[in-house]
Amino acid sequence: MEDVLIVAVCGQSVLYDTTLVSYRDRIKKEQAWVVVGEETGIPVDVRRRKWKSLRDRYMREKRREKEGKKSGSAARTVKKWKFFAVLYFLDPFVHTEGDQQQPSSVSRDRDQLYQTLTMFLLLLLSLPLPQDHRAG
C-alpha cells in the first residue's frame, strides 16, 4: 500500500513542492488528493494520515543519517528504511534542522528529483505483478 501511495503522491507535485504557487492552494491540493485516491483506492483519511506518517519517518531517517555522519560513527552500520531512497524526491522541498538550502539550488534539485523519479518508476515497472492467491 505504501509504495502505491508514494508513486501516486509523487505524481501530484502540488502536495509536496513548496516552490509551486499552487502549493498553498487548498482547492488544488484537494483535487490532487482526489486523484491520489482514484489511483490508490485508499480512503481519504487513511491516505493523508499514511502520507504524513511516511513523510515524517523520512524526515526522522534523514536526521538520523545526518547525526550519524556528524558523530563519525561509520563503524556502526544502520539498516536503511526500505522507503528511504524512494522518498528522495522530497529532498529539495523538506529540510532537517540546521539545513540551509538556497532557493537557486531548488531548480538543480528538481532535475535530480526527476532523474530519481524516473529511475524509481523504471524499477517499479520491472517488478513482477503480485499473484492472486485466491483459489479459482
ZIMO-V861560 format. One record per pair of residues at least 4 apart in sequence whose C-alpha atoms are under 8 Angstrom apart, sorted by the first residue. I is the first residue (numbers start at 0). J is the second residue. D is the distance in whole Angstrom. If there is no record, write none. Layout:
BEGIN
I&J&D / I&J&D
END
This chain:
BEGIN
0&4&6 / 0&39&8 / 1&5&6 / 1&49&8 / 2&6&6 / 2&82&8 / 3&7&6 / 3&39&6 / 4&8&6 / 4&35&7 / 4&39&6 / 4&46&7 / 4&50&7 / 5&9&6 / 5&50&8 / 5&86&8 / 6&10&6 / 6&120&8 / 7&11&7 / 7&35&5 / 7&38&7 / 7&39&7 / 8&12&7 / 8&14&7 / 8&35&6 / 9&88&8 / 9&116&8 / 11&15&8 / 11&31&6 / 11&35&8 / 12&16&5 / 13&17&8 / 13&19&7 / 13&21&6 / 13&22&5 / 13&27&7 / 13&28&6 / 13&31&7 / 14&22&7 / 14&28&6 / 14&31&7 / 15&22&7 / 15&89&7 / 15&92&7 / 16&22&7 / 16&89&8 / 16&92&6 / 17&22&6 / 17&92&6 / 18&22&7 / 18&92&8 / 20&24&8 / 21&27&7 / 21&28&8 / 22&27&8 / 22&28&7 / 23&28&8 / 24&28&6 / 25&29&6 / 26&30&6 / 27&31&6 / 28&32&6 / 29&33&6 / 30&34&6 / 31&35&6 / 32&36&6 / 32&43&8 / 33&37&6 / 33&43&8 / 34&38&6 / 35&39&6 / 36&40&5 / 36&41&6 / 36&42&7 / 36&43&7 / 36&46&7 / 37&41&8 / 41&45&7 / 41&46&6 / 42&46&6 / 43&47&6 / 44&48&6 / 45&49&6 / 46&50&6 / 47&51&6 / 48&52&6 / 49&53&6 / 50&54&6 / 51&55&6 / 52&56&6 / 53&57&6 / 54&58&6 / 54&86&8 / 55&59&6 / 56&60&6 / 57&61&6 / 57&82&8 / 57&83&6 / 57&86&7 / 58&62&6 / 58&93&8 / 58&94&8 / 58&95&7 / 59&63&6 / 60&64&6 / 60&80&7 / 60&83&7 / 61&65&6 / 61&95&7 / 62&66&6 / 62&95&6 / 62&96&8 / 63&67&6 / 64&68&6 / 65&69&6 / 66&70&6 / 67&71&6 / 67&72&6 / 67&73&7 / 68&72&7 / 68&73&7 / 79&83&7 / 82&86&6 / 83&87&7 / 85&115&8 / 85&116&8 / 85&119&7 / 86&90&8 / 87&112&7 / 87&115&7 / 88&111&8 / 88&112&5 / 88&113&8 / 88&115&7 / 88&116&7 / 89&93&6 / 89&112&8 / 90&94&7 / 90&108&8 / 91&105&6 / 91&108&5 / 91&109&7 / 91&112&8 / 92&105&8 / 94&98&6 / 94&99&8 / 94&100&8 / 100&104&7 / 100&105&8 / 101&105&7 / 102&106&8 / 103&107&8 / 104&108&6 / 105&109&6 / 106&110&7 / 107&111&7 / 108&112&6 / 109&113&6 / 110&114&6 / 111&115&6 / 112&116&6 / 113&117&6 / 114&118&6 / 115&119&6 / 116&120&6 / 117&121&6 / 118&122&6 / 119&123&6 / 120&124&6 / 121&125&6 / 122&126&7
END
